[in-house]
Every structure is written in C-alpha cells, then in structure tokens.
Amino acid sequence: MKQLLTVFAALLLVTAAFAQAPRKVVADKIVGIVGDKIILRSDVYNEILDRQRRQEAIPDNAECYILEQILGMKALVLQAEKDSLLVTDDELEALLDNRIRAFIQMYGGKDNLEQIAGRTIYQIKEDFRQSIKEGKMAENMRDKIVGGLKITPQEVKEYWDKIPKDSLLFYESEVEVGEIVIYPKPSRDLEKLVMEELNDFKQQVESGRQKFETLARLYTEDGTKEVGGRMAINRTEKNWDPTFLNNAFRLKEKQVSPVFKSKFGYHIVYMESRSGDDAIVRHIIRIPKITDAEISEAVDRLDTVRAKLIAGTLTFGEAVNKYSDDENSKFTGGMHPPVTIDQLDKEMVEMMGKTNMKVGDFSKPTTFTDERKKQGVRIVYLKSRTQPHRENLKDDYDRVATRALEMKKQQALEKWFASKIPSYYLMVDSDFTHCANLSHWYQYAARAVK
C-alpha cells in the first residue's frame, strides 16, 4: 500500500494490454473479490504475458504487484458506482475508438491487427469494452479523491527537510531557449516543378507503370519513406493537417488524389483501405526547394527584428506573435521548456557553441532544417542556463513541489483505501499469502463485512 499512486498509474495499463490470441494460462479460478467485482487468476497471469510481449521489465513476484493493481482498480470502480461517477455511452465509444486506432497504428493497419489478434475489429472492441469502462471509472474516482489537492510552500519545505542529503538528485546543466522562425516562401516556378513531378507520379500509378509504394520509397520527403509512404489516419484526430485529411477522405479505395498543397508541402495520396473514420493511406510529399534569394530576404527581415529586440523596443513575446511562422510557438511565446544541451537540435547546439551565446543574447538569423526537412531561418534567444548542481530548494523548487504534491496524493489515497476497503466484502486467495505487498489486503479481508 506504499505506492498506491504508482499502482494506480500502472493498473490503467491493465486496461491497455493487447491480447494476442490464443493465450495459454493455468486453470482459471477466482483469486480476488472486491464487493461484487471478481478477479480471475487469468486476469493476473495474462497481464504478465502482455507485459512480456510489450518487452516491459517484469519484477520478481510480478503476480503479487499485478494482483494489487487490479484489487485497487476494482475498489475504485466499486466506489465510483456508489458515487455515480459513471462513464457515458458516448465517452466509452470515444475511448474504445481511440484504443482501436492506436492498435491499428501500432500493427500497421486494420488487416494486420485482425490477423494478429485472430478477431475482427468489432470483436476486439467488445473484448475491451468492460476493461476500458472500469479503467475510466477508476480514473474518475481517483481524481475525486486527490484531484483537488494543492501543496503549500510550508509543506514543500517539510518534505524537503525529510530528504536525506546524500540522496539528493544531481542535475546536468540546462538551458531555456526561445525561437523566432520564418519559413521562406519558394518561388512559383519551383512550386510548379514539384506539382508537375507529382502529377507524373500520379499518371504512372494510374497507368499501372509503377506502384505507388515504390515511388513513395524513392521520392517522398518525410519519415514514411522506408514504409512506402504508408500511414494510418483518422478523420477526427486534431493533429492531422485538415487539408490532408479532407483530400484523403474524398478518395475511394485504390484511388489516387489530385496534387494538393498542405502547410507541409505538396502531396498526392493513395487510399489503400478505409473503414468509417479510419483509413490506411500512402502518400508522397514533395517540398519545393528554397533559393538563396528567398533565404536572404528572410535573414534581412529577422535582422531588423533582432535590432529591435536588442534595442528593447520590442519584447521577445511580441516579436514571436508578430513575425514567427512556427504555429506552436504562438501558445508558448516562442519558448521551449528547460532541457539539457544534448536535447536541443544539432544545428542549434552548433550555432550556440560557435557564437559563444550568453544568457540574454539573441543570435543572428541562421538557417536550419526542421524535423519535417523544411528549411527555415530563425533567431534563438538564450533565456537561462543553469550550472550542473545538486538539487536545492532555491533552484529546483518546482521539481521538489511536484514530488511533494505526489507524496501528498499518495498519502491521501492510502488513507482513503484504509477507510473504505474494510466496508467492502473482500477476498484474496490463499495462493498469494507469500506476497508481502498484499498484507494490508489480507488484513482488510479479515475485517471485511461478510
């Protein structure tokens, strides 16, 4: 009972396991009961098998810890029912759809998933219905117990004072940087050249002279090159470019789209298969090259911005909102969270080293290539740099406060279990008496109302 928040986080994984059929387990029997919720021996050992398939570390006496996780979840579900913290049908369907989409993505398509599982998508969905529902109910109950807890500075100090000084964490040097990014616009002639290339690829596929997959492996300019441009997409997911989704879902199976432009470049898409809002597509993206003239123009623009930043007539946040083409930066004022230097992109690290940037400096405009292989020009702002150091309350208050709050939540959850569980009917099978972590559960079982 000492790690109930960790237990709770892990027990949600119980609902996330994907069962490869058929499973081989020992003869089944009931090994635990909480109220009217039963736990089968197969629930415990199948979860161990699932974690092995996911190549997760399996601790000694794994069955002890997994049974505790499931007992905890069942208790939270039981109380959620009593407190009417139910899951609506629409909410459950959305959770199930998200889970199935994740599996489709993981296994490379709907057909592969059904083949590996030996079951249809509908059957897989039904297999998960109860466990997903209970997982969400347990999450709702946990949030009711600890979701509103806050931590005061005095509590943080008390937590800090109890940490043995020889076990304080060591932090490497971290930097906090911001960026103002401009993506130069390619010339119309180069855009036309890319469109003509893609139209030629489309004609080659439609005439049967080439397979779409072959062309994608040769020419697409993104991370899907090795898989022939193949992707699993969903019409409702917000992280996809709307233009891309709209053009993809206009297609029938085995059809190739016209050339279209998204915010990433120019595309053609091949619809491999689709089912409702889910689809497996292949695509080829071509990104028009940027000439020296366009880069020079972007550099000149950012030189002007940098001069205003140095003069103090423009704040960094104002400059980001007014000039930056990076959509994500609009929500963060152009800043990234503190990271160690090795977590920055290689081009930024090289630039900062060559120019010997100091805290408060704004770099000169420099060219870079982003993770989508798109060429841009940016100003980098070095807001802060910490020295390697042993954890202390002054420099690392937020980190310490976060851990102190988690400890407070853990204690609240343990207190809740201690007060609630004895009021439920509880049984834990004698096969698990060797599990030291279940001693409290056996104690509760002995006091439970029969």
C-alpha positions as CSV (number, residue, x, y, z in Angstrom):
1,M,0.0,0.0,0.0
2,K,3.0,2.3,0.0
3,Q,3.0,3.1,-3.7
4,L,-0.7,3.5,-4.5
5,L,-0.3,6.3,-7.0
6,T,2.3,4.3,-8.9
7,V,0.0,1.3,-8.5
8,F,-2.9,3.3,-9.9
9,A,-0.9,4.6,-12.9
10,A,0.2,1.0,-13.6
11,L,-3.3,-0.5,-13.2
12,L,-4.5,1.7,-16.0
13,L,-2.1,-0.2,-18.2
14,V,-4.1,-3.3,-17.4
15,T,-6.9,-1.9,-19.5
16,A,-4.4,-1.0,-22.2
17,A,-3.0,-4.5,-22.8
18,F,-3.5,-6.1,-26.2
19,A,-4.1,-9.8,-26.0
20,Q,-2.6,-11.9,-28.8
21,A,-4.8,-15.0,-29.3
22,P,-4.7,-17.7,-28.3
23,R,-3.5,-17.3,-24.7
24,K,-2.1,-20.1,-22.6
25,V,-2.9,-19.8,-18.9
26,V,-3.2,-22.1,-16.0
27,A,-6.6,-23.4,-15.0
28,D,-8.8,-20.4,-14.1
29,K,-10.3,-19.6,-10.7
30,I,-11.3,-16.6,-8.6
31,V,-8.3,-15.2,-6.8
32,G,-9.8,-11.9,-5.6
33,I,-13.2,-10.3,-4.9
34,V,-13.9,-6.6,-4.0
35,G,-17.6,-6.1,-3.4
36,D,-19.3,-7.7,-6.4
37,K,-16.2,-7.4,-8.6
38,I,-14.3,-10.6,-9.1
39,I,-10.7,-11.1,-10.3
40,L,-9.7,-14.3,-12.1
41,R,-6.3,-16.0,-12.0
42,S,-6.2,-15.5,-15.8
43,D,-6.6,-11.7,-15.3
44,V,-3.3,-11.7,-13.4
45,Y,-1.2,-14.0,-15.5
46,N,-2.5,-12.8,-18.8
47,E,-1.4,-9.3,-17.8
48,I,2.1,-10.7,-17.1
49,L,2.2,-12.2,-20.6
50,D,1.0,-9.0,-22.2
51,R,3.8,-7.0,-20.5
52,Q,6.3,-9.6,-21.6
53,R,5.0,-9.1,-25.2
54,R,5.5,-5.4,-24.8
55,Q,9.0,-6.1,-23.6
56,E,8.4,-4.4,-20.3
57,A,10.6,-5.2,-17.3
58,I,8.9,-7.9,-15.2
59,P,9.7,-7.7,-11.5
60,D,10.1,-10.7,-9.2
61,N,6.8,-11.8,-7.8
62,A,5.1,-9.9,-10.6
63,E,1.8,-11.7,-9.8
64,C,1.8,-10.0,-6.4
65,Y,2.1,-6.5,-7.7
66,I,-0.4,-7.0,-10.6
67,L,-3.0,-8.5,-8.3
68,E,-2.6,-5.4,-6.0
69,Q,-3.1,-3.2,-9.0
70,I,-6.3,-5.0,-10.0
71,L,-7.6,-5.0,-6.5
72,G,-7.0,-1.3,-6.3
73,M,-8.8,-0.7,-9.5
74,K,-11.8,-2.8,-8.5
75,A,-12.1,-0.9,-5.3
76,L,-12.1,2.4,-7.1
77,V,-14.6,1.2,-9.6
78,L,-16.9,0.0,-6.8
79,Q,-16.8,3.3,-5.1
80,A,-17.3,5.1,-8.4
81,E,-20.5,3.2,-8.9
82,K,-21.6,4.2,-5.4
83,D,-20.8,7.8,-6.1
84,S,-22.4,7.8,-9.5
85,L,-19.1,8.6,-11.3
86,L,-20.3,6.7,-14.4
87,V,-19.0,6.7,-18.0
88,T,-21.5,7.8,-20.6
89,D,-22.0,5.6,-23.7
90,D,-20.6,8.4,-26.0
91,E,-17.5,8.7,-23.8
92,L,-16.9,5.0,-23.7
93,E,-17.3,4.7,-27.5
94,A,-14.7,7.5,-28.0
95,L,-12.3,5.7,-25.6
96,L,-12.7,2.5,-27.4
97,D,-12.3,4.1,-30.8
98,N,-9.0,5.8,-29.6
99,R,-7.7,2.4,-28.4
100,I,-8.5,0.6,-31.6
101,R,-6.9,3.4,-33.7
102,A,-3.8,3.1,-31.5
103,F,-3.7,-0.6,-32.2
104,I,-4.2,-0.1,-36.0
105,Q,-1.3,2.3,-36.0
106,M,0.9,0.0,-33.9
107,Y,0.3,-3.0,-36.1
108,G,0.4,-1.3,-39.5
109,G,-3.3,-1.4,-40.5
110,K,-6.7,-2.9,-39.8
111,D,-6.0,-6.1,-41.7
112,N,-2.7,-6.8,-39.8
113,L,-4.4,-6.1,-36.5
114,E,-7.2,-8.6,-37.2
115,Q,-4.8,-11.2,-38.4
116,I,-2.5,-10.9,-35.3
117,A,-5.5,-10.9,-32.9
118,G,-7.4,-13.6,-34.8
119,R,-10.5,-11.5,-34.2
120,T,-12.4,-8.8,-36.1
121,I,-12.2,-5.1,-35.1
122,Y,-15.7,-5.4,-33.7
123,Q,-14.8,-8.4,-31.5
124,I,-11.6,-6.7,-30.3
125,K,-13.6,-3.6,-29.4
126,E,-16.1,-5.7,-27.4
127,D,-13.3,-7.5,-25.7
128,F,-12.1,-4.2,-24.3
129,R,-15.4,-2.6,-23.5
130,Q,-15.6,-3.6,-19.8
131,S,-12.0,-3.1,-19.0
132,I,-11.9,0.4,-20.7
133,K,-15.1,1.3,-18.8
134,E,-13.7,0.2,-15.5
135,G,-10.4,1.9,-16.1
136,K,-12.1,5.2,-16.8
137,M,-14.3,4.9,-13.7
138,A,-11.3,4.2,-11.6
139,E,-9.6,7.3,-13.0
140,N,-12.7,9.4,-12.2
141,M,-12.7,8.1,-8.6
142,R,-9.0,8.7,-8.2
143,D,-9.4,12.2,-9.5
144,K,-12.3,12.8,-7.0
145,I,-10.0,11.6,-4.1
146,V,-6.8,13.5,-4.9
147,G,-7.6,15.8,-7.9
148,G,-8.3,18.9,-5.8
149,L,-5.2,18.6,-3.6
150,K,-2.7,21.5,-3.5
151,I,0.6,21.9,-1.9
152,T,1.7,24.9,0.2
153,P,5.3,26.3,0.5
154,Q,5.4,25.1,4.1
155,E,4.5,21.6,3.1
156,V,7.2,21.7,0.4
157,K,9.8,22.8,3.0
158,E,8.7,20.0,5.4
159,Y,9.0,17.4,2.5
160,W,12.4,18.8,1.6
161,D,13.7,18.6,5.2
162,K,13.0,14.9,5.3
163,I,15.0,14.1,2.2
164,P,18.4,12.5,3.2
165,K,21.1,14.9,1.9
166,D,23.2,12.1,0.4
167,S,20.2,11.1,-1.8
168,L,19.6,14.5,-3.4
169,L,19.3,14.4,-7.2
170,F,22.0,15.7,-9.4
171,Y,21.1,17.9,-12.4
172,E,23.1,18.5,-15.5
173,S,23.3,22.0,-17.0
174,E,20.0,23.0,-18.6
175,V,19.2,25.8,-21.0
176,E,15.9,27.6,-21.7
177,V,15.7,28.8,-25.2
178,G,13.2,30.5,-27.5
179,E,12.9,30.8,-31.3
180,I,11.5,33.2,-33.8
181,V,11.1,31.2,-37.0
182,I,10.5,32.3,-40.6
183,Y,9.9,29.8,-43.4
184,P,10.9,31.4,-46.7
185,K,8.3,31.0,-49.4
186,P,9.6,29.1,-52.5
187,S,9.4,30.7,-56.0
188,R,6.3,29.9,-58.1
189,D,8.5,28.3,-60.7
190,L,9.8,25.7,-58.2
191,E,6.3,25.1,-56.9
192,K,5.2,24.4,-60.4
193,L,8.1,21.9,-60.9
194,V,7.1,20.0,-57.8
195,M,3.4,19.9,-58.9
196,E,4.5,18.5,-62.3
197,E,6.6,15.8,-60.7
198,L,3.7,14.7,-58.6
199,N,1.3,14.7,-61.5
200,D,3.7,12.5,-63.4
201,F,3.8,10.1,-60.4
202,K,0.0,10.0,-60.3
203,Q,-0.1,9.1,-64.0
204,Q,2.5,6.4,-63.6
205,V,0.4,4.8,-60.8
206,E,-2.9,5.1,-62.6
207,S,-1.5,3.7,-65.8
208,G,0.0,0.7,-64.0
209,R,3.6,1.5,-64.9
210,Q,4.6,1.9,-61.3
211,K,3.3,1.0,-57.8
212,F,2.6,3.9,-55.5
213,E,4.6,2.3,-52.8
214,T,7.7,2.1,-55.0
215,L,7.5,5.8,-55.9
216,A,7.0,6.7,-52.3
217,R,10.1,4.8,-51.2
218,L,12.1,6.7,-53.8
219,Y,10.7,10.2,-53.7
220,T,8.6,11.1,-50.6
221,E,10.4,13.7,-48.4
222,D,9.3,12.7,-44.9
223,G,9.8,9.9,-42.4
224,T,7.5,7.5,-44.1
225,K,9.9,6.8,-47.0
226,E,11.0,3.4,-45.5
227,V,7.4,2.1,-45.3
228,G,6.5,3.3,-48.8
229,G,4.6,6.4,-47.5
230,R,2.1,4.3,-45.5
231,M,0.2,5.8,-42.7
232,A,-2.9,5.1,-40.5
233,I,-5.1,8.2,-40.3
234,N,-8.4,9.1,-38.6
235,R,-10.8,11.8,-39.8
236,T,-11.5,13.1,-36.2
237,E,-7.9,13.4,-34.9
238,K,-6.9,17.0,-34.4
239,N,-3.1,16.6,-35.0
240,W,-3.6,16.0,-38.7
241,D,-3.5,18.8,-41.2
242,P,-7.1,19.5,-42.2
243,T,-6.3,19.9,-45.9
244,F,-4.5,16.5,-45.9
245,L,-7.5,14.8,-44.2
246,N,-10.1,16.4,-46.5
247,N,-8.2,15.3,-49.6
248,A,-7.6,11.8,-48.3
249,F,-11.1,11.1,-47.3
250,R,-12.5,12.2,-50.6
251,L,-10.9,9.1,-52.1
252,K,-12.3,5.7,-52.8
253,E,-10.2,2.6,-52.2
254,K,-7.3,2.2,-54.7
255,Q,-7.8,5.8,-55.9
256,V,-5.0,8.5,-56.2
257,S,-5.7,12.1,-55.2
258,P,-5.0,15.1,-57.4
259,V,-2.0,17.1,-56.3
260,F,-2.8,19.4,-53.4
261,K,-0.9,21.7,-51.0
262,S,-0.8,21.4,-47.2
263,K,1.1,23.6,-44.8
264,F,4.0,21.0,-45.1
265,G,4.3,20.8,-48.9
266,Y,2.7,19.3,-51.9
267,H,1.1,15.8,-51.8
268,I,-0.6,13.0,-53.7
269,V,-2.4,10.4,-51.6
270,Y,-3.3,6.8,-52.4
271,M,-6.3,5.3,-50.5
272,E,-5.3,1.8,-49.5
273,S,-8.3,0.9,-47.3
274,R,-10.8,2.7,-45.1
275,S,-13.4,1.9,-42.5
276,G,-15.6,4.8,-41.3
277,D,-13.3,7.5,-39.9
278,D,-10.3,5.3,-40.1
279,A,-8.1,4.8,-43.2
280,I,-4.8,3.4,-44.3
281,V,-3.2,5.6,-47.0
282,R,0.1,6.1,-48.7
283,H,1.4,9.5,-49.7
284,I,4.2,11.3,-51.4
285,I,5.2,14.7,-50.2
286,R,7.5,17.0,-52.2
287,I,8.8,20.2,-50.6
288,P,9.8,22.9,-53.1
289,K,13.4,24.0,-52.8
290,I,14.2,27.4,-51.3
291,T,16.7,29.6,-53.3
292,D,19.4,31.8,-51.8
293,A,17.3,34.8,-52.7
294,E,14.4,33.7,-50.5
295,I,16.8,32.9,-47.7
296,S,18.5,36.3,-47.9
297,E,15.1,38.0,-47.7
298,A,14.2,36.1,-44.6
299,V,17.5,36.9,-43.0
300,D,17.1,40.6,-43.7
301,R,13.6,40.6,-42.1
302,L,14.9,38.9,-38.9
303,D,18.0,41.2,-38.8
304,T,15.5,44.0,-38.4
305,V,13.6,42.2,-35.7
306,R,16.9,41.4,-33.8
307,A,17.9,45.0,-33.9
308,K,14.6,45.9,-32.2
309,L,15.0,43.2,-29.6
310,I,18.5,44.4,-28.7
311,A,17.3,48.0,-28.5
312,G,14.5,47.0,-26.2
313,T,11.8,48.5,-28.5
314,L,10.2,45.0,-29.0
315,T,9.8,42.2,-26.5
316,F,10.6,38.6,-27.5
317,G,6.9,37.6,-27.0
318,E,5.7,40.4,-29.2
319,A,8.2,39.5,-31.9
320,V,7.1,35.9,-31.8
321,N,3.4,36.8,-32.2
322,K,4.1,39.3,-35.0
323,Y,6.8,37.5,-37.0
324,S,7.2,33.8,-36.3
325,D,5.8,31.2,-38.7
326,D,6.0,28.5,-36.1
327,E,2.4,27.8,-35.1
328,N,3.2,26.0,-31.8
329,S,5.3,29.0,-30.6
330,K,2.2,31.2,-30.6
331,F,1.0,29.3,-27.5
332,T,4.3,29.4,-25.6
333,G,5.7,32.8,-26.6
334,G,8.3,31.1,-28.6
335,M,9.9,29.5,-25.6
336,H,10.8,25.8,-25.0
337,P,10.9,24.2,-21.6
338,P,14.3,23.8,-20.0
339,V,16.4,20.9,-21.4
340,T,19.9,19.7,-21.3
341,I,22.1,20.8,-24.1
342,D,22.0,17.4,-25.8
343,Q,18.3,17.6,-26.1
344,L,18.4,20.6,-28.5
345,D,18.6,20.0,-32.2
346,K,22.1,19.6,-33.5
347,E,22.1,22.8,-35.6
348,M,21.1,24.9,-32.6
349,V,23.8,23.4,-30.4
350,E,26.5,24.1,-33.1
351,M,25.3,27.6,-33.6
352,M,25.3,28.4,-29.8
353,G,28.8,26.9,-29.4
354,K,30.3,28.8,-32.4
355,T,28.9,32.1,-31.3
356,N,29.5,31.6,-27.6
357,M,26.0,32.7,-26.7
358,K,25.4,34.0,-23.2
359,V,22.3,34.3,-21.2
360,G,20.2,37.2,-22.6
361,D,21.7,37.0,-26.1
362,F,19.7,37.0,-29.3
363,S,21.5,35.0,-32.1
364,K,22.0,36.4,-35.5
365,P,19.5,35.0,-38.0
366,T,20.7,31.5,-39.0
367,T,19.3,28.9,-41.4
368,F,18.2,25.4,-40.2
369,T,16.2,22.4,-41.3
370,D,13.3,21.3,-39.1
371,E,12.2,17.8,-38.3
372,R,9.9,17.8,-41.4
373,K,13.0,18.6,-43.5
374,K,11.7,22.1,-44.2
375,Q,14.2,24.9,-44.5
376,G,13.8,27.9,-42.3
377,V,15.6,30.9,-40.8
378,R,15.5,31.7,-37.0
379,I,16.7,33.9,-34.2
380,V,17.5,31.9,-31.0
381,Y,17.1,33.6,-27.6
382,L,19.0,32.1,-24.7
383,K,16.9,33.0,-21.7
384,S,18.7,31.0,-19.0
385,R,21.4,28.4,-18.4
386,T,21.8,26.5,-15.1
387,Q,25.1,25.1,-13.8
388,P,25.4,21.4,-13.0
389,H,24.3,21.1,-9.4
390,R,23.0,19.0,-6.6
391,E,19.3,19.6,-6.1
392,N,18.5,22.6,-3.9
393,L,15.2,24.3,-2.8
394,K,16.1,27.6,-4.4
395,D,16.9,26.5,-7.9
396,D,14.6,23.4,-8.1
397,Y,11.6,24.4,-6.1
398,D,9.1,23.5,-8.8
399,R,10.5,20.0,-9.1
400,V,10.5,19.4,-5.4
401,A,7.0,20.8,-5.1
402,T,5.8,18.4,-7.8
403,R,7.2,15.4,-5.8
404,A,5.8,16.7,-2.6
405,L,2.4,17.0,-4.1
406,E,2.6,13.5,-5.5
407,M,3.6,12.3,-2.0
408,K,0.6,14.1,-0.5
409,K,-1.7,12.5,-3.1
410,Q,-0.3,9.1,-2.3
411,Q,-0.9,9.5,1.4
412,A,-4.5,10.7,0.7
413,L,-5.1,7.7,-1.5
414,E,-3.7,5.3,1.1
415,K,-5.9,6.9,3.8
416,W,-8.9,6.5,1.5
417,F,-8.2,2.8,1.0
418,A,-7.7,2.3,4.7
419,S,-11.0,3.9,5.5
420,K,-13.1,2.5,2.6
421,I,-11.9,-1.0,1.9
422,P,-12.9,-2.6,5.3
423,S,-16.5,-1.7,4.4
424,Y,-16.5,-3.9,1.3
425,Y,-16.7,-7.6,1.1
426,L,-13.1,-8.6,0.3
427,M,-11.4,-11.9,-0.5
428,V,-7.9,-12.6,-1.5
429,D,-6.9,-16.2,-2.4
430,S,-4.5,-18.0,-0.2
431,D,-2.3,-18.7,-3.2
432,F,-1.0,-15.2,-2.7
433,T,-0.1,-15.3,1.0
434,H,3.6,-15.1,0.1
435,C,3.0,-11.6,-1.3
436,A,4.3,-9.1,1.3
437,N,2.7,-6.2,-0.5
438,L,-0.8,-7.8,-0.1
439,S,-0.6,-8.0,3.7
440,H,-2.9,-5.0,4.1
441,W,-5.4,-6.5,1.7
442,Y,-5.5,-9.7,3.8
443,Q,-5.9,-7.6,6.9
444,Y,-8.9,-5.8,5.3
445,A,-10.3,-9.1,4.1
446,A,-10.3,-10.4,7.7
447,R,-12.2,-7.3,8.9
448,A,-14.5,-7.0,5.8
449,V,-18.2,-7.1,6.3
450,K,-19.4,-10.6,5.4
